[in-house]
Amino acid sequence: MVDTLYDSQLVQQMSRGNTAFVNQILQVFTEDAAQAVECIKLGMEENDYEAIRNYAHSLKSSIDLLNISLLKNVIRQIEQSAIDQSSMSQIEPLFQILESHISEVIVAIKKDIKM
């Protein structure tokens, strides 16, 4: 289940070999991550920095858990930019990376767990 887009090794260690648990965690991630990305996008459209910060913060631990390397700094930059109330034009390119890569990860996870 290790893929270059993500690494479920930590989840597998936590599960102590329980494949159903690993698959459940991955499935929940696909649902929650997709929803969080949409909420960040809506927050950007509405200039709602608090929503952007909250949803970026909620994604951070999942990105770390699945070792999604490309997004570790990106999600932290989005969160910090929302805290600093940076211009949306500074957040937008980071969001584009997030949105694109999360989509790829979700496709890979669904393929791996045959969703």
N, C-alpha and C positions, 0 to 999 in steps of 0.2 A: 504494500500500500504506500510505500515511500515514492514520492514523485518530486520532480524538480520544483514544482509549483508550491508544494507544501510537504510537511513531514509529520506524520501521525505517530512517530516513535514515542513521544512523551505520553500521548493518550494510551498507546498500547502498553506502556510500562505501568501506568496508573490502573489499567483494566486487569492486569495480571492474567492476560491471555483470553479475556472474555471478548470475543469478536463482536458479539451482539452489542455490548456496551460501546465499543469503539465505533461501530456503525451508527449507533444512536447519537453519539456525540457529534460525529461528522454530519449526520442528517440535520441535527439541530443547528449546527454551524451554518449549513447552506441556507436554511430558512432565516435565521437571525441576521446573518451577514447581509443577505439580500435586502431585508427590511431596513437594517441600519443604514445601508448605502442610500436607499430611497429617502429615508428620513433626513440624512445629511443633505441630499440634493434639494429637498423641500426647504430645509433650513436655509440653504444658500439662496434659494429663490425669494424667501421671505426676510432675508437679512437677520435671521434668528441665530445669533452666535451661541446662545445657551444650548439650543437644540443641536447645533453642529458639535459643540464641545461634548455634550452628553453622549451622543451617538458615537462619536470618534472614541471617546473614553471606553464605551462599552465594547467596541470592536478590538481595542488594543490587547486585552488579555487573550481573546480568541486567536488573534493573529500571532501572538507570542506562543500560545499553546500548540498551534499547528506549524510553528516555525516558518511562517510565510515571510521569508527574508526580505523580499523586495518591498514589502509594505510596513515593516517594523518602523522605519524612520518616517515614512510618508504619513502614517496614521498619527504619529506623535507630532509631526509638523502641523497637520490639520488641527489637532486638538490645541496646540499652543497658539496657532494663528487665531483660533476662535477665542481663546482666553484673552489674547492681546487685542482682539477685535480688529485684526488686520483687514485690509481691503479684500473684498471678495475676488478681485482679480489676482491676488496672491494665493488664495485658497483654490481657485478654479483649476490650475494645472495639476496640483496635488490631488484634487478630487478626480480628475480625469484618469490619473494613474491608478488610484484606488478602485474606481468603478470598473475599469478595464481588467485589472488584474484579479479582482474579486470574482468577476464573471468567469474568468479562465479557471480559477481555483474551484469554483462551484461546479463547473462542467466536469473537471477532473475528478472531484470527489464523487459526484453522481455516477460517473463511469466506474470508478473504483468500487463503490458499494452497490452498484447496479440498481440505482433508483429509477 
